[in-house]
Amino acid sequence: MAKARDQKIDLIRGTVDLMILRILDLQPLHGIAIADRIRQNTQGAFHIQAGSLFPALHRLEQEGWINGEWTTNDQARRIKAYRLTASGRKQLSVEIRTWERVVAAVSQVLGTN
């Protein structure tokens, strides 16, 4: 019997970036809320750990695709909220087209296309 860890879906970096950009296209969120939203939207199939999430957010911010702003939450804790930039919206379109090509190619290999 496979262990639960073996059943988890591994994400490549581009997939994580795509999901983050899409989530932020809907509304600005802080890091943990982004991970929670991805987990909710995928019905638990994808659980992005902090060790993958925060480097991805930093990378996307350096690219200029998202913008982070420090604020405080209801408990007066400092959090960084992220929002998609205009450049990020353009990149999201690029990432979606790339993803669609990947899915089509894999479907052809699997014979499901």
Steps between C-alpha positions, in 0.01 A plus 500: 500500500635844406571745776300827505819689417545289186150596387561875519531679171841659445487844346750643263597862559304632203183335625537664841561836331193454279276417796629795705449743212147368441404523867632858519310588182183447702600709803803615702598257778780432746725197461325246719161603358637432151604148601164445671310617191700268275431209734127588507471549123673168432293319765818421691691352206768771522648604830778752448743507789654827626839384369360510146247779539714782633791454258244499217339821630843662528590390145170627357547830682853535357358437151255785556198273458374552854538780751521440873399756760548468875186552705349371824227242546211496749734377774740791435760263351705622208423316177599555142206515261566433133318627194540431131660776291412588140813313394383206711167492317685478169723226638195311628369488142837365382504239778144387421585451132813306595302282740240427232777385262648275771161345576432440130843341449466270802147407392636396160761279662236342723262458209228701668488779244 
